[in-house]
Amino acid sequence: MFLKKLKAISYVEVVLTLVIVGVISALAIPSLKRYSQKTELGVLAKKAYLTLNEAMDMSIIENGPAYKWTYTSISDSFNKYIVPYLKVARKISTLEVLTKDNMKFSCNTATIGSKVILYVRVDVNNDKGPNELGKDIFVFSVNFTESKVTPNDAATKKLFENNWKFTDELWNK
């Protein structure tokens, strides 16, 4: 007579498999989260840039060529020509607004003379971390004389040149 041997998985084999899966997960999850955060912040930086460009374009359509705009102060130029086209959820101050998509736009300084440039700082995820320049805070110049928006600080320029994608070099600075 033949004896039938039952085939089954032992308790030790199940535990060993779970331990291996747990170790691999513990190693992989942090790098996946970092990659996800870098990708998300890159997309939001691009969105901030496009939002400012769109605001500038809409303002030119409604108010005529930017070099003909009149204003008396930084807050006047920002509030008159940029803010109405940003889909504002609420005004934080005369130089700072929060948009409906939770981006904080603030006008820091302006150069007034032959060239009129507003420097707009954008925190793409409001006060949620990491709150570092070049990671979730970006600076753009809004040039009224030339009617264009450009990345202003070195980190934003590099991200723009890299098609809004973070590299390890850009992220770790």
ABEGO torsion letter per residue (X at the ends): XBBBBBBBBBAAAAAAAAAAAAAAAAAAAAAAAAAAAAAAAAAAAAAAAAAAAAAAAAAAAAAEBAAABBBABAAAAAAAAAAAAAGBABBABAABBBBAAGBBBBBABBBBEABBBBBBBBBAAEABOAGBBGAABBBBBBBAAAGBBBBABAAAAAAAAAGGBBBAAAAAX
